[in-house]
């Protein structure tokens, strides 16, 4: 049979997702030629490509066939399958509430776990949604989490009795709920939240509740002028640690000497625990130029898979390959996991 885009598309419609070798078995031809056609179809958006692979080959499927991807979960390792099952049951998982291994896994199963940034009063928070969960389901789950974590409103002050009725009616409106509900979770809720026409009113209501205006003229009018000073102080406190790095830390000196011998340059460094735990961003010379890595250095007699998975997670958050530098040994179980579960991390011994 002559291989054409139409023939391959028809086969995918009937039996997709499929990988090139399976298409060759069905239609004949050469896998290289099939791969070229699939790449062209993928570039035009006519077909989609999975992150899951069989060997080195991904699967190809048509838009709208996403539910069929569930059948490919058998190609995941046991750890990722367990994480997928948990996500499928919950529909929505908060990133920082998961174990280090689960957080790594959620970033691995990209076909099933979709990142979702939710803007709250505490700042932006990362969630993971199950890829088949609807926007309505996600909004309902976010609302439940938000209501659960929202404290009961404080009673109005005595001097505010003349405004209590108006404020009470406004509080009964779903302002806090709508912060999560208004923005469709499938997109970035943070950007949608900023453009919501109701946000300024809600924000004003909250500010009035926490800091009610006093009748003019009173000293309370001076309060807004002090806010920038507090903000500036907080910013200075944030910047200060960069200037107070302890370059005399014994463990850091040992690391620096080792790097100098290997012609490795340090771009960033942070002491997590004195003489024990240091995080660095380094550049290593390669045949194609210097390459950037995240380095987790531990002055520890014995490291396990938990240490490695935590380091790998830090590197993935920075989108950098990881080097785990240790003065001690690494458990056999942890070394075995590097080859199939903790890919992207290299263990080096610090003499």
N, C-alpha and C positions, 0 to 999 in steps of 0.2 A: 504494500500500500504506500502511496506517495505521502510523504510527511508534509503537512501544511499546518498553518495556524488554526484553520477551521477544524481539521481532524483532531488536533490535540485539544482544542477547546471543547469539542463535542465529547471526547473521552473524559475530560475533567468534569464536565457537567454530569456525566453518568456515574463516574466512579471516584471522583476527587475526594480528598486530597491524594495525590500520587507523586512519587519521586521518579526521576528520569529513567532508571532501570526498569521500573514497572511499566512506564509508557512504552519503552522499547519492546517489552514482552508482549504488549497488546497490539502495537502498530508496526513493530519492526523498525529497521533503520539503525542509525548510529547515535550513541548516547551524546557524543559531542555536538552533533547537529541538533538533536533534541534539546540539549541544554542551551544552545544558541537561540532557538525559537522561544523557549521558555523565558530566557532573559529579556528578549525583545518584548514579549507579552507582559512581563512584569514591569518593565520600564514604562510601558504605555498605560499601566493600571488595569489591563484586561484580566490579569491573574494576580494572586497574592502569594507570598512566599512565607513559610513558617520559620521560626527560630529552631524548632525541633528538627533534628537531623537523624537520618539512619546512615551510619558511617559518616561520610562527609557531605551527603546529599540532603538538601532540605526537601520539604513537600510543597507541592503547588496546588492551589485550589482557586475557585472562582469567588468573587464577591457574593456574599449571601450564603456561602457554605460554612460559615464560622461554627455553627453547632456541630458540624462533623469533626471538628478538631478534637473533640472530647475522646474520640476513638484513638487518637495518637498519644494519649497519656501513658500508654503502656511502654512507650519508648523513653520515658523519664526514669531517672534512678529512684530508688525507694524514698530517699529524703525528699525529693521534689514532689513525688506523688503524694506523700503525706501532707505536705504544705498545700498542694492543690486541693486535696480533699477538704482540708480545713477552710480554705478560701471559698470553695464551692458551697459549703454548709453555711458559712457566715455571710457570704456575699460582699462583706466589707471588713477589712482589717486595718487597724491603726498601726503604722510601721513601728513606732517606738515601744509598743506593747508586746511585740513578738520577740522570740529568742534570737540571738545572733545568727544561728543557723537558718532559722526561718526567714530572717531578713535577707540573708544572702540568697536563699532559695526564691523568694518573691521577685528578686531582680533577675533571676535566671529563667523563670518560666514566663517569658515575655508574651507568649501566645495567649496565656490565660489570666495573668495578673496585670492590670492596667493602673499606672500611677495616677493619683488624684490629689491635687493640692487644695486644701480647704483653709480658707482664711477665717480665723476666729479672733476673739478679743485678746487671746494670748499670743497671737501671731499666726504664721502659716504652719500647717501640720500636714504631713504626708500620710495618705491612706492608699490602700490597694483595693481595687474593686474587681470582682469576678467579671470576666469579659462578656458574659451573657446577661449580667444583671442589668435591668432597665434603669433609666434615670429616676423613675418614680420610686423604685425600690431603694435606690441609693439615697435619695432625698429623705425618705421616711426613716431610714437607718441613721442618717446623720442627725435628723431632728431628735430621734430617741436618745442618742448619745449626748446631744447638746442639752436637752432638758434634764437628763440625769445628772450632768455636771454643773448645772446652773443653780447657784444658791438662791434661797428664798429672798425676795426683795425686802429691804429694811423698811420699817414703818416710817411715815413722814414725820418730820420734826414739828414740834408744837407751833413754831412761828410760821409754818407753811400750811396751816389749816385752810386758808382761803384758796390754796391751789390744790389741795389734796384730791378733790373730785376729778379735776382735769387730769392730774398725773395718774390716778388710779385707772381711769378709762384708757389712757395711753398704754399703761403697763399691761392691760388685758389684751392688747393687740399683739399678734405674734411677731414682734419686732426681732427678738433674739432668735426665734425659730427661723424667721425669714432670711437671716443672714446666711443660713445654709440652704434654705429651700429655694431662694430666688435664683441662685446660680446653678445651671444644669451641670451635675457632676461629671458628665462625659467630657465636657470641655474643662477649662481651668476656672474653677469657681472664683478664684481671687480676682481675675479680670472682670468677670461678670458682676461680681459684687460691687466693684468700684463704679460701674456704670448704672447701677440700679437707682431709679429715681426716688425710692423711698429711703435710701440710706442716710442722706443728710438729716431728714426729720428724726429718724430713729436715734442717730448719734446725738442730736441736740437734746432729745428727750432724756437719754442716759446721762448726759453732762448736767442737765438741770436737776436730775434726781440726786446725783452725787454731790454737786456743788451749786445749790440754789442761789440765785442772785439776791443780794440784799438791797433794800431801798437806798437810792443815792441820797446824799453822799456818805459813804462809810469807808472804813479802812479796807474792806474786802475788795475794793476796786484795785488794790495794789497787788493782789495775788497773781493775776496773769503775768505781771512783769517779772515775777520771780521764777516762773516756769522755765524760761530759756537758760537761766543760771543753773538750775538743777539738771537740765538736759546736757548742758556743757560739761558739768561735773561728771555725769554718767559717761559721756563720751571719753573724757580724760581717763576715767577709771578703766574703760575698755582698752584704751591704747597703752596704758602704763605697763602691763605685763610684758609687752614686746621689748621694752627697754630694761627689764629687770631679769632677763634670762641669766641663769647662773652658769657662766662659761667655765667655772672652776669645778663643776660637778665631776667627780672622779669617773663615773661611767661615761659621761659625755666626752671627756678627754680621751678615753680609751677608744671610743667610736671614731672620733675625729682623726686620731692617729692612724687607725685602720683604713679610713677613707682616703687619707692623704697618700698612703702607700699604694692604694688602688686607683689613684687619680680620680676619685669620686668627689664631686662638689656638693656642698650642703646649701640648699636654697632657703629652707625653713627648718626650724627646730622648736620643740616644745617638750619641756620636762613634765611628765605626768606624775611621776613619783621619784623622789630624789634617789640617785644612784641605783635605780631599779628599772624604770620604765620611761622611754623617750620615743617620741614620734618625730619623724623627719620627712622632708621632701628633698630628694637628692637627684642628681643627674649623673649618669654613668656613660663613659665613652663607648661607642659601638662603631661598627664599620660604616654605618650610615650617619654618624654624628652622635651627639649626646642625647640620651633618652632619659625622660623623667620617670621617677618611681616614688611611691610612698613606702617609707621604711618604718617598720615597727621594731624597736630594739628593746630586748628584755634581758636583764641581768637575773636570770632564773635557772635553777638547777635542772628543772624538767618542765617542758611545755607540752600541752595536750591539744586536742582538736579544737577545744573552746578558744584557746589563745590564737590559733591560726585562723579560725573562722571570724573572730572579732577583728583581727588585723585585715583580713580580706574585705570585710564589710567597710572598714574605714577607707581602704583603697578604692572600692567601688563607688563610695560616696564622692570621692575626689576624681573618679574616672581615670585612675592610674593603676598600672600593674604594681604588685606588692612584693617587697622583700621582707622576710621575717628574719631578723638578726638576733641571735641568742648566744649567750655564753655557756649554756648547758645543753642537755640532750632534748630530743623530741620523741615522744612516744611512738611506738611502732604503728599503732592504730592511726595516729595523726598523719604519719608519713604515707600510709596506705590511702588515706582519703584524698591526699593531694592529687593523685593521678586521675580520680574519677568524680570527686565531689567538690574539692577545694581548688579547682583550676584557676590559674591566674596568680598563684602565690609561689614564691621561691624561698626556700629556707637556707640560710647561710650561718655558719658557725663563726663566732667572734672569739679569736684566740686570746 
